[in-house]
């Protein structure tokens, strides 16, 4: 292992997994720095969970290689399992046990001594605000079950934490609550987070890899991706009594002008904000409100994959 590789918590080189003729992960190349939250963003079936399973040494790659904290997945699977924590997509908790009992069970599985396990459980229950939850785990809300799942993954104090769709199926309030707890772990752990929620990647990740049909199609910070792949801006104007001839006069070949209820929208790479508002005012149009919106991660995703993630916004 050279010094460059040692700087990365996770590094993959052409990591590939095939199931028969189907390619689940195609030549994945990522470099994840220590203390970073890195998101694999893609729709269901894109290859996110398969990637995590390979990095956790639960699934053997077809080809390629990867290291986790400098340990090669082919050569040191047991060492890797000692230094990672995993919160799977399907919440893996014992429903008949209490929150504390679930954590102590995980402590025992992780080889922690009894006193250490109790101390660690107390710390995590406080961190995740679960100390007052004494019911059986199956009686917890979906959001609290996800928090418990993350706490269980942290029992062994892992160096690398894998969160596979950590807020899948949660309502917006519960989702944001889980985000807050993930934020608390920032810089303390290296986190690989898979998600198909655009806002989740945008809010939490230092770097994002967009994965589509088993391949990474773009990678970078959220601002970098927006700047590189989507320069479309949106101007929303709420105004009264905009006639058809005014719409005709405001149109430009390079603009998409849309009539809305109570106003108009303009989509374009370059919008002359002052020209539009001055023109409307010259026609005695009363402007109630104006919004100039920058490109979103959804714009980037649509541009790169041709797919729009629906019903995932918060």
N, C-alpha and C positions, 0 to 999 in steps of 0.2 A: 504494500500500500504506500503510495507516494504522498507527499505533503499536500498536494492539491486535492486529492481525494479525501484526505483527512479533514479538510475544511467543510465538507458537505455532510449533512446528516443522512441524506439519501442521494444516490447517484445511480442512474440506469444507463445502459448502453444497448440500444437496439433490442430492448426487452420485448419478447414476442410470445404470445400464447395462441395456439390453434386447438380447436376441438374438431377433429376430423378435417374436413375441408374449410370449415368456418374459422376465420381469423377473429379472435376476440380482442386481442391487443396486438397492434402492428408496429414493431420497431420503435418502442417508446424510449425517448431520450429526455431525461429531466435531471436537473441539478438543484437540490434543495438545501439551502444553507441552514446551519444550526440556529435554532431560535426563531425560525420562520414559520408562518402559516401559509401553506401552499395549497391551492385548491385545484382539483380536477373537476372541470365544469363540463357537463354534457347531459344529454337526454338518457333515459333508461335504455340499457343495452349498448351503450357506447363503449364500454370496457373499463369503467371505473372500479367496480367491485373486484373484477378479475385482477386488476393491477394491484389492489391492496392485498388480495390473497397471495399473490406471488411475492410481494415484499415482506409479508408476514410468514413466509415459508410454509404456507398452507397449500400451495399449488405450485407444481414444478413448471418452470418456463419451457416452452418448446425450443427457444433459442435466445441468445442475448445474455446479458449479465446485469447484476445490480449489487450495490453495497448499502448497508444500513449501519451508520456510525462506523464506517470503515470495514465492516464484516461482510464478506461475500455470501450471498444467499445460498450458493451451491455448496460452500465449504463450511459455513458456520451457522447453520439453522438454529441450533440450540442456544448459542450465544445471543443471536438476534432475538429469540423469543424471551430471553431474560431481560432485555432492555427496551421492549416495546409494550404498549398498551393498546388494546383494540376495543372500540365501541362499534359493534356490527350494525348493519342496516336494520336487521330484525332485532328489536330490543331483547337482549338475552339476560333476563332476570328470573329468579325463582319466585313465582307469584305468591307462594304460601309462606315465604319468609318475610320478615320485616326489612326495612331499609338497612338497619344496622346489621342484621343477620346476613343479608346479601353481601355486604362489604366484608364482614368477617370471613364468610365463605370464600370470597375471592382472595382475601389475605392468606388463608390456609392453602389454597391452590397455588398461590405465588410463592409459598415457602416462608412467609413471614412468621416470626415467633409471636406467641400469643399477645404479649404486652405491646410489642411493636404494632401488631395488627390492630389492637384496640385503639392505640394512640392515632394511628393513621386513619382509622375509620372516623374517629372524632373530628380530626382535622378536615376531612373531606365532607363530612356532614355539615360542618360549619361553612366551608367554602361554597358548597352547593345549596346552602340554606335548606337542609333536609333534617336538621336536628330535632324538629318538632313533629316529624312524620313517623309515628310509631305503629301505623297500620301495616297490614300485609301489603307487599309491593303491588299486588294485583289491584288493590283499591286506590292506588295513586292515579292522578291524571296522566295523560299521555306525556305532557311536558315534564312532569316530575319523574316519570319513568325514564325518560331520556337523560335527565340530569343524574339519576341514579346509575344508569348505564355508563355514563362518562366517568362518574366517581369510581365505579368498579374498575374501569380501565386504568385509573390512576393509582390504585391501591399499592402497586409495586413501585411507585415513584419512577415511571419509565422515562427514558430519555426522548423517545419518539412516541407520539400518540397518533393513532389512525382513527379518524372519525368518518365512518361510511354513512352518508346521508343522515347526519345527526338530528335533523328536524323534519324528516320525512313524515307527512301526514298530520303535522301539528297545525293548529290554527295560528293566525298571525301573532296573537299575543303570546302564546306559548313559545312560538318560534323565536321571537325577539328576546324572550326570557332566557332561552338556551344560549343565544348569541352572547348575552351579557356574561354568562359563566365561561364560555370559550374565550372571551376577551380577557378574563382574569388570568388565563393561562399563558397569554401572549408573552413571549420572550423567555418564559420559564421552560417551555417545552418546544420541541419541533413538532409541528402538527401538519399532517397530510389529511385534508378534508375533501371528501367527494360530495358533490351536490349537483342538482339540476335546478336549484333556485338561484336565479341570477343575482338577486339582491343579497343573498347569503355570501356568495363569492365576493361581490363588490364590497360588502361591509366588513368582512373578516380577513380576507386574504391579502398577504403582501404581494404574492405573485399568483397568476392564474394561468392554467393551461386549458384551452378549450379542446375537447376531444370529441371527435365525430366519426362514426363508423370505424372505431378501433384505432384511429390515428389522431395524433395531436396536430391541429391545424393552425394554432397560434398560441403564443405564450408571452407573458409580460405582466407588468403591473396594470391595474385597471385603467389609469390615465393613459398609459402607453398604448394599450389596445384600442381605446376609444379614439385616440389621435391618429393612429395608423390605419385603422380599418373602417372608421365611420366618421366622416366629416360633416354629415348632415345635421343641420340645426333646425329647430322648430320654433317659429314665432306664433304665439297664440294671442289673438286680440279679441277682446269682448267689446263690441260696439253696437250702436243702434242705427237702424234704417240704412243699411248698406244696399244700395240698388244694384241691379244687374250691370249697368254701364260702368259703375265704379269697380266692380269685380273685373270687368273686361279691361279697364284702363290700368289696373294694378298688376295684371298678369305679365310674366316674363317667360321667355322660352326655357330658361334654366331653373325656373321656380315651379313648384307644385302648389297651386293656390286652391284651398278647399273651403267651400262655404259651410259654416257650422250654424247651429241654432244660436243666434245672438252674437254672431261675429264671423271671424275667418281664421284660417291657419295657413301658414306658408312654410313649406319644407324646401330647404336649399342648402348648398354648400356655403354660399356667401349671401347673407341677407343685409341689405342696406336698411337698417333699422330706422334711421332718421328720415329717409326718403319715404318710407311707408307711412309713418305717423304724420309727417308733414303733409303728405298728399291727402290723407283722410281728413285731417283738420281743415285743409283748404276747401274741402267739399262740405264743411260744416257737419262732419260726422263726430258725434260725441263718443269718445273712447272711455270705456269704464275701467278696463284693466289691460295690462300687457305683460306677457311672459315670454322670455327668450330662453329656450331650453337647449342645453348642450346634448351631444350624443350620449346614449345610454349603452350599457352592456348588452341589452337586448338588441339594439341596432347592430352592434358588432357581431353578436351570435347569428342574427338573421343574415348578415352580409356573408359570413364565413360558411355557414351550414345550409342556408336556404330554408331554415326552420325557425319558427317563432314559438317560444315557450309560452303557452297559454295557461291562464289561471294559476300562475305561480307568483304573481306579484303580491306585495304586501302594502 
